[in-house]
Amino acid sequence: MPAACFPCGTALGATFNQDLLEEAGRTMGAEAIAKSAHVILGPTINMQRSPLGGRGFESIGEDPFLAGLGAAALVRGIQSTGVQAAIKHFLCNDQEDKRQGVQAIVTERALREIYALPFQLAVRDARPGAFMTAYNGINGTMCSENPKYIDGMLRKEWGWDGLVMSDWFGTYSTTPAVVAGLDLEMPGPPRFRGEALKFNASNNKPFAHVIDERAREVLKLVKKCAP
């Protein structure tokens, strides 16, 4: 089906124009509605640490303030139409080589001041409806099952309330991902949920109330998207 061709993320960021990005977001939302889509998988705000990053062009820029403020403008525009934005990829995702097995070894200061800041600014200024986790791990724990950053930083510290989904085939466990706060395994049908989660839950791994928390976020996003 034909679709509008928007400038890539870096080109949008190069405008340094939040009003223009918000207008672009509104147009993206209208385009999504025309195609009966309820969630836009973006914007992408990973730091462009290297020019060799295969998906760097999707990101707004290498500066965390530019990326965060630009992303917030896009999200405000998208969500003004009722369509929800799934901001990505959370967190420290800056390479494609071995992307589903690589570990980002990073200090807490660098993580917060460079890699997490764009997401924090987007949460502060736009409240995106969803987050998408990254393929990689951080300091030994995969992002989709990392309670320190999904539950601890994103939800508790930043006070963000919304759905967390994995990147496509970026879920690597059943119980650890559920306990960490990953609400939705993408794409379907699931590999680590369904019967696997049903079996684990029969042994209280995880507890039923934790599964209820994950299901609740899915239903809340559905409600937001309902016409």
ABEGO torsion letter per residue (X at the ends): XBBBBBBBAAAAAAAGBAAAAAAAAAAAAAAAAAAGBABBBOBBABBBABAABAAAAABAEABAAAAAAAAAAAAAAAAAAGBBBBBOBOBGBABABGAAABBBBBBAAAAAAAAAAAAAAAAAAAGBABBBBBABBBGGBBAAABAAAAAAAAAAAAGBBEBBBBBBGABABAAAAAAAGBABBOBOBBAABEAAAAAAAAAGOBBAAAAAAAAAAAAAAAAAABX
